[in-house]
Amino acid sequence: MDSYYQSTDFYKLILENIDGLLVVDGKGHIVIINEKYAQFLGVRASDVVGKHVRDVIESTRMDVVISTGEAEYADMPVVKGKRVICNRIPLKKDGKVLGALAMILTEKIGENIDFLNVVKQLYDELNYYKNEVKLLQGAKYGMQNIIGESRQIRELKNIIRKIANTNSTVLIQGETGTGKEIFAHAVHQESYRKMHPFVRLNCAAIPPELLESELFGYEEGSFTGAKKRGKAGKFEIANKGTVFLDEISEMPLNLQAKLLRVIQEREVDKIGAESPLPIDVRIIAATNRLLETQVQKGLFREDLFYRLNVVVLHIPPLRERKEDIPLLVEYFITKLNRSLGFRVTGISHEAIEMLKQYHWPGNVRELENAIERAMHLCINSDLEMEHFSWIVPKLCNTLRADADVGQIQQKVRSAETQAILNVLKITKGNKAKAADILGINRVTLYKKIKKYGLEIN
């Protein structure tokens, strides 16, 4: 090989024939800039070497590439009033970023920019439709929607992170209103299946005679009334993704046998099909019943129970994690402000303490409903005890000490009085509307007005 091709002059020739080249060190100082790039910037190469790149190009992203270690390709920034096409690449050695290199195209780029604009538009549209599909058939919630910092919630989040990328079945147990579905969504979102369907089916909401076709699907002409082209079942629709079977304890015994086959053989027997359909799904089941008890009663298959009982998430009732109530209240206020157009800014300490005393038989769902109801009654910027007047009488039933009951009953009077006055102010004295907002009938409202000696104009 000619020695020229090994010489420094040859490498200089390469550098000078690149449209634009810039190299910076790990701190963003310019190490190399070729003449074409210097001329484009209107500077002398010898004057800018050693300077920080931001002192030369204000809009540069070279420091971002250095800090993230991620390359950026086909960016189209405006530099010195002109559109350019730029690639920025981190320079790494042994995993450490030592600097970055930028190459720009400034000449004859009109057609290239038109092409890249089309590509960018298609890319943006693709992302848009991906998000739409995700909304239609994907999981709506993630780990960020599991609100709480109690020990139980932290442990559940850790378990989800550990098991998300396995194919093990998951059984979620918990009382009604604890948010079991949110945990199912989170498992899906944390897994490698997150870009594939998340399909939910409530086994208690569909008549038993229709449940089989919903789950497993059917072929054309398999029974009277079947669609001409047949129907895909939930498992087929969810292929590569996750099937969430809510209220699994309500599934009939004959379908439990078919579900067991899906788990064991990874295939679905469609109604009327000659051969099984291979599928790849993860199954998450949820129930508010103890399946062990259902097995003992003969209402649930023991073999299916053991297949489902691999990873078990026990969701604690709200009464066992009352330290999470302030975080949950803050979350619901923000959520409801956004969806209902309210401007509630917070909640008083007294109201929070009262909410902590209540036992919440309806769990997190009941708490959210209570916050929404209180926000409808709120005139001021913060929620106060008076906005939760319907909860206070229930507290009296949970307290045993007469002194405590007396204190609470005094608070009942004060809270109810203020709530009635506020609502009547909102309704401009319309007692029918006021009773409806307060969740009581008109007779009860009149009795309370008389009981508390309220003067209503």
C-alpha distance (Angstrom), angle and dihedral (degrees) to the residues before:
residue distance angle dihedral
M1 . . .
D2 3.81 . .
S3 3.82 109.1 .
Y4 3.82 89.1 -132.3
Y5 3.80 90.0 74.5
Q6 3.81 88.4 58.6
S7 3.79 94.2 48.4
T8 3.80 130.6 102.5
D9 3.82 89.1 -119.5
F10 3.80 90.5 62.4
Y11 3.82 92.5 52.7
K12 3.82 89.6 47.4
L13 3.81 88.0 52.8
I14 3.80 90.0 54.1
L15 3.80 92.5 48.8
E16 3.77 93.9 49.4
N17 3.80 93.5 49.8
I18 3.77 93.5 54.1
D19 3.80 107.3 98.4
G20 3.79 93.0 -126.5
L21 3.80 130.7 -8.6
L22 3.79 130.6 178.3
V23 3.81 129.4 171.3
V24 3.81 125.4 -172.8
D25 3.80 131.9 -175.2
G26 3.80 126.3 -121.0
K27 3.80 91.7 -79.7
G28 3.80 95.2 49.8
H29 3.82 98.2 -102.2
I30 3.80 116.2 142.9
V31 3.81 112.7 -106.8
I32 3.83 101.0 167.1
I33 3.80 132.3 15.1
N34 3.80 121.2 166.6
E35 3.80 123.3 -135.9
K36 3.81 95.3 -107.4
Y37 3.80 91.9 56.8
A38 3.81 91.7 43.9
Q39 3.79 91.2 51.3
F40 3.80 90.6 48.2
L41 3.81 89.2 53.5
G42 3.79 91.6 45.1
V43 3.80 94.6 -120.6
R44 3.80 138.5 109.7
A45 3.79 113.9 -104.5
S46 3.81 92.3 -136.2
D47 3.82 91.0 54.0
V48 3.82 96.8 55.1
V49 3.81 102.0 40.5
G50 3.80 106.4 108.6
K51 3.80 94.2 23.9
H52 3.80 121.9 113.9
V53 3.79 109.5 -97.2
R54 3.83 92.0 -125.0
D55 3.81 89.3 60.6
V56 3.80 88.1 59.8
I57 3.83 102.9 32.2
E58 3.81 111.6 27.6
S59 3.81 95.1 -169.8
T60 3.81 95.9 48.3
R61 3.79 121.8 136.0
M62 3.79 96.1 -164.3
D63 3.80 91.8 109.3
V64 3.82 88.9 53.7
V65 3.82 91.0 53.3
I66 3.82 90.0 49.5
S67 3.82 93.4 50.0
T68 3.82 96.3 44.4
G69 3.80 98.6 34.3
E70 3.83 87.4 -140.5
A71 3.81 122.9 129.8
E72 3.81 121.1 -129.0
Y73 3.79 118.0 -150.0
A74 3.81 133.0 -166.0
D75 3.79 95.3 1.0
M76 3.81 113.4 166.0
P77 3.80 108.9 -150.5
V78 3.79 126.3 165.9
V79 3.82 109.8 -116.8
K80 3.79 120.7 -177.3
G81 3.79 89.1 -11.4
K82 3.81 94.4 -54.2
R83 3.78 131.0 104.5
V84 3.81 114.2 -120.6
I85 3.79 136.5 176.7
C86 3.79 111.5 -124.9
N87 3.81 137.2 -172.2
R88 3.81 117.2 -166.9
I89 3.81 118.2 -166.9
P90 3.82 128.5 -176.8
L91 3.81 115.4 -129.1
K92 3.80 108.3 -135.1
K93 3.78 136.1 -176.7
D94 3.80 122.6 -177.9
G95 3.79 88.7 -11.5
K96 3.82 94.1 -55.3
V97 3.82 121.3 117.0
L98 3.81 107.9 -126.5
G99 3.78 97.2 174.0
A100 3.80 143.3 -48.9
L101 3.78 139.7 -99.3
A102 3.79 127.2 -145.7
M103 3.78 126.2 -165.5
I104 3.78 120.4 -173.0
L105 3.76 134.8 -169.3
T106 3.80 114.3 -147.9
E107 3.82 104.6 155.8
K108 3.80 125.8 81.2
I109 3.77 92.9 -9.9
G110 3.80 99.6 138.7
E111 3.81 94.3 99.3
N112 3.80 91.4 40.1
I113 3.79 92.1 52.8
D114 3.82 91.0 48.2
F115 3.79 88.9 52.0
L116 3.81 93.4 46.2
N117 3.79 90.6 48.1
V118 3.80 88.9 56.0
V119 3.82 90.9 47.4
K120 3.80 91.0 48.1
Q121 3.80 91.3 49.5
L122 3.81 90.9 50.4
Y123 3.81 90.2 47.3
D124 3.81 91.3 51.4
E125 3.81 91.1 48.1
L126 3.81 90.7 49.0
N127 3.80 90.6 53.1
Y128 3.79 90.1 47.7
Y129 3.80 93.2 53.1
K130 3.81 90.9 44.0
N131 3.80 88.2 56.9
E132 3.81 91.2 46.8
V133 3.81 91.4 51.5
K134 3.80 89.5 47.0
L135 3.81 89.7 53.9
L136 3.78 92.3 47.7
Q137 3.79 100.4 46.8
G138 3.76 107.6 1.0
A139 3.77 134.2 86.0
K140 3.81 113.0 -73.3
Y141 3.80 95.8 -162.7
G142 3.78 136.4 54.1
M143 3.78 140.9 178.1
Q144 3.81 89.0 -67.4
N145 3.81 88.5 66.4
I146 3.80 93.3 57.5
I147 3.79 97.2 90.7
G148 3.79 121.2 -160.8
E149 3.78 145.8 72.2
S150 3.81 98.7 -147.7
R151 3.79 118.1 127.3
Q152 3.81 91.8 -106.7
I153 3.80 94.1 52.7
R154 3.81 93.3 45.6
E155 3.81 89.9 51.8
L156 3.81 91.8 49.2
K157 3.81 91.5 51.1
N158 3.81 90.6 50.7
I159 3.81 91.2 50.7
I160 3.81 91.4 50.0
R161 3.81 91.5 52.1
K162 3.81 91.0 49.8
I163 3.80 98.2 48.0
A164 3.83 101.8 31.3
N165 3.80 95.8 95.5
T166 3.79 95.7 46.6
N167 3.81 124.6 88.6
S168 3.80 94.2 -129.5
T169 3.79 117.2 131.9
V170 3.80 114.2 -110.1
L171 3.80 126.0 -144.4
I172 3.81 115.8 -160.9
Q173 3.79 115.7 -162.3
G174 3.76 127.1 -174.8
E175 3.77 145.6 117.9
T176 3.79 121.8 -77.2
G177 3.79 111.3 -76.8
T178 3.82 97.6 23.0
G179 3.81 92.8 115.0
K180 3.81 101.3 -107.4
E181 3.81 92.5 159.7
I182 3.82 92.1 56.7
F183 3.80 89.3 57.1
A184 3.81 90.1 50.2
H185 3.80 90.5 52.0
A186 3.81 90.0 48.9
V187 3.82 92.7 53.2
H188 3.82 89.3 52.9
Q189 3.80 94.0 45.3
E190 3.81 92.5 51.0
S191 3.81 92.6 50.4
Y192 3.80 133.1 82.4
R193 3.82 86.4 -109.5
K194 3.80 92.8 68.9
M195 3.83 94.4 107.0
H196 3.79 90.0 54.5
P197 3.81 128.8 73.4
F198 3.78 124.4 -63.2
V199 3.80 104.4 -158.2
R200 3.80 121.1 -170.8
L201 3.79 127.6 -161.3
N202 3.81 125.9 178.3
C203 3.80 105.3 -148.1
A204 3.81 91.6 -160.8
A205 3.80 95.2 52.5
I206 3.82 98.3 59.5
P207 3.83 123.9 68.7
P208 3.84 111.3 -108.3
E209 3.83 92.2 -118.6
L210 3.83 90.4 58.4
L211 3.77 98.8 38.4
E212 3.82 95.4 81.2
S213 3.80 94.3 55.8
E214 3.82 90.9 44.5
L215 3.79 92.4 52.9
F216 3.79 102.8 36.5
G217 3.81 105.2 18.6
Y218 3.80 127.6 -141.7
E219 3.81 142.0 -114.1
E220 3.78 125.8 -114.0
G221 3.80 112.7 -77.1
S222 3.80 94.3 7.9
F223 3.81 91.9 132.6
T224 3.80 141.0 -3.5
G225 3.79 110.2 -70.2
A226 3.82 94.6 20.3
K227 3.79 115.8 145.9
K228 3.79 116.0 -101.0
R229 3.78 94.2 -115.9
G230 3.77 95.5 37.2
K231 3.78 123.4 -124.3
A232 3.79 135.2 -90.1
G233 3.79 114.5 -128.2
K234 3.78 126.3 -136.3
F235 3.80 92.4 -95.6
E236 3.80 92.5 53.5
I237 3.80 91.9 46.5
A238 3.81 90.7 49.7
N239 3.81 95.7 50.1
K240 3.83 109.9 149.3
G241 3.80 88.2 11.9
T242 3.80 139.5 67.8
V243 3.80 134.8 -70.3
F244 3.80 115.3 -153.8
L245 3.81 112.6 -159.4
D246 3.79 107.4 -165.5
E247 3.81 120.0 -163.9
I248 3.83 89.8 15.8
S249 3.81 90.1 172.0
E250 3.83 89.0 71.3
M251 3.82 94.0 60.5
P252 3.84 112.1 116.0
L253 3.82 116.4 -111.5
N254 3.82 94.5 -115.2
L255 3.80 91.1 56.7
Q256 3.78 91.4 45.4
A257 3.82 87.1 65.2
K258 3.82 90.9 54.0
L259 3.80 91.3 46.9
L260 3.81 89.4 52.0
R261 3.82 88.7 56.0
V262 3.81 91.0 50.9
I263 3.81 90.3 54.4
Q264 3.81 95.1 44.0
E265 3.80 101.9 39.3
R266 3.82 101.2 25.4
E267 3.79 90.9 -131.3
V268 3.80 137.2 105.9
D269 3.80 128.3 -135.0
K270 3.79 104.8 -144.7
I271 3.79 115.8 -155.7
G272 3.81 108.1 -94.2
A273 3.82 94.9 7.5
E274 3.82 120.2 136.3
S275 3.79 94.5 -146.3
P276 3.82 135.9 22.7
L277 3.81 121.4 -96.1
P278 3.84 115.8 -126.5
I279 3.80 112.3 -130.2
D280 3.78 137.2 179.2
V281 3.80 110.3 -150.0
R282 3.75 138.2 139.0
I283 3.80 115.0 -132.4
I284 3.79 122.3 -143.2
A285 3.79 116.6 -178.8
A286 3.80 129.8 -170.9
T287 3.77 135.0 -167.7
N288 3.79 140.3 167.0
R289 3.81 90.4 -150.7
L290 3.81 130.0 79.7
L291 3.80 103.3 -106.9
E292 3.81 90.5 -160.0
T293 3.82 88.0 64.0
Q294 3.81 90.8 45.8
V295 3.82 89.1 53.1
Q296 3.81 91.5 51.2
K297 3.81 89.9 51.1
G298 3.81 91.1 50.7
L299 3.80 92.3 -115.9
F300 3.81 96.1 114.0
R301 3.80 130.7 41.2
E302 3.77 113.4 -108.3
D303 3.83 93.6 -146.9
L304 3.81 91.2 52.1
F305 3.80 90.7 47.3
Y306 3.81 90.9 57.0
R307 3.81 90.7 47.0
L308 3.79 90.9 53.2
N309 3.79 95.6 39.1
V310 3.84 94.5 76.3
V311 3.79 103.2 103.6
V312 3.79 111.4 16.9
L313 3.80 124.3 -167.6
H314 3.81 112.4 -165.2
I315 3.82 106.8 -160.8
P316 3.82 108.9 -153.3
P317 3.82 120.1 -132.7
L318 3.78 115.7 -110.3
R319 3.82 92.4 -109.9
E320 3.83 87.8 65.7
R321 3.80 94.7 53.3
K322 3.78 105.0 36.5
E323 3.81 90.7 148.0
D324 3.83 85.6 75.5
I325 3.83 93.2 59.5
P326 3.85 95.9 91.2
L327 3.83 91.2 52.1
L328 3.80 91.9 45.6
V329 3.81 91.8 49.0
E330 3.81 91.5 50.1
Y331 3.81 90.2 48.8
F332 3.81 93.5 49.3
I333 3.81 93.2 46.7
T334 3.82 90.3 53.5
K335 3.80 92.1 44.7
L336 3.82 94.7 47.8
N337 3.80 93.7 43.4
R338 3.78 87.1 58.3
S339 3.81 97.6 44.2
L340 3.83 99.2 37.9
G341 3.80 100.4 32.9
F342 3.82 94.9 -118.7
R343 3.80 125.5 149.5
V344 3.79 101.7 -148.4
T345 3.79 107.3 149.7
G346 3.79 102.7 -169.8
I347 3.78 149.0 -44.6
S348 3.79 132.4 -91.6
H349 3.80 122.5 -107.6
E350 3.82 90.4 -119.8
A351 3.79 91.7 54.8
I352 3.80 91.7 49.1
E353 3.80 91.1 50.6
M354 3.79 90.0 50.4
L355 3.83 91.0 50.8
K356 3.80 89.0 51.4
Q357 3.81 90.8 56.1
Y358 3.81 93.2 55.9
H359 3.82 116.6 90.1
W360 3.87 96.7 -139.6
P361 3.82 103.6 -144.7
G362 3.81 88.7 -175.6
N363 3.81 91.2 51.6
V364 3.81 122.5 -156.0
R365 3.80 92.7 -14.5
E366 3.82 90.4 56.9
L367 3.80 90.6 48.1
E368 3.81 91.8 53.1
N369 3.79 91.0 49.0
A370 3.82 89.8 49.0
I371 3.81 91.5 51.8
E372 3.81 91.8 48.5
R373 3.79 91.6 49.0
A374 3.80 91.5 48.2
M375 3.80 91.6 49.3
H376 3.80 89.6 57.0
L377 3.82 87.9 56.9
C378 3.79 96.4 44.1
I379 3.80 117.2 107.9
N380 3.79 97.8 163.3
S381 3.79 123.4 61.5
D382 3.83 96.1 -101.3
L383 3.79 131.4 54.4
E384 3.81 112.0 -115.0
M385 3.81 135.1 -170.8
E386 3.80 90.4 -95.1
H387 3.80 89.8 65.0
F388 3.83 90.1 61.8
S389 3.80 96.7 48.4
W390 3.82 94.0 134.4
I391 3.82 90.6 60.7
V392 3.79 96.1 54.4
P393 3.86 96.8 71.3
K394 3.81 89.0 52.6
L395 3.78 89.1 55.1
C396 3.82 90.4 58.7
N397 3.80 89.2 62.0
T398 3.81 91.8 55.5
L399 3.82 96.4 49.3
R400 3.80 120.1 82.0
A401 3.80 103.7 -176.2
D402 3.83 111.9 91.4
A403 3.80 91.0 -143.3
D404 3.78 90.9 54.6
V405 3.78 91.5 47.4
G406 3.80 90.5 51.2
Q407 3.78 91.7 51.6
I408 3.77 92.3 47.8
Q409 3.81 92.6 47.1
Q410 3.78 89.6 53.4
K411 3.80 88.0 52.7
V412 3.80 89.1 48.6
R413 3.80 90.8 57.5
S414 3.78 93.4 47.4
A415 3.81 94.5 43.7
E416 3.79 95.7 45.2
T417 3.79 92.4 46.1
Q418 3.79 93.0 52.7
A419 3.81 92.7 43.0
I420 3.82 92.4 52.5
L421 3.81 91.9 48.4
N422 3.81 92.1 48.0
V423 3.80 94.2 49.0
L424 3.78 93.7 46.1
K425 3.79 87.7 51.5
I426 3.80 89.6 52.6
T427 3.81 92.4 48.1
K428 3.82 92.5 42.0
G429 3.79 91.4 -120.9
N430 3.81 96.6 -46.2
K431 3.81 100.2 145.0
A432 3.82 95.1 -170.5
K433 3.78 91.5 57.4
A434 3.79 91.3 41.7
A435 3.80 91.8 53.4
D436 3.80 90.2 49.3
I437 3.82 92.6 52.0
L438 3.80 91.6 46.4
G439 3.80 91.0 49.8
I440 3.81 95.2 -121.5
N441 3.80 134.3 105.8
R442 3.80 123.0 -101.8
V443 3.83 94.2 -107.6
T444 3.81 90.4 56.4
L445 3.81 90.5 47.7
Y446 3.83 91.7 52.0
K447 3.82 90.1 49.2
K448 3.81 91.6 51.8
I449 3.81 92.0 47.6
K450 3.81 88.6 52.5
K451 3.82 93.5 41.8
Y452 3.79 93.6 53.5
G453 3.80 94.1 39.4
L454 3.80 93.5 -123.9
E455 3.75 118.4 178.2
I456 3.78 108.5 -141.3
N457 3.78 117.4 -169.4
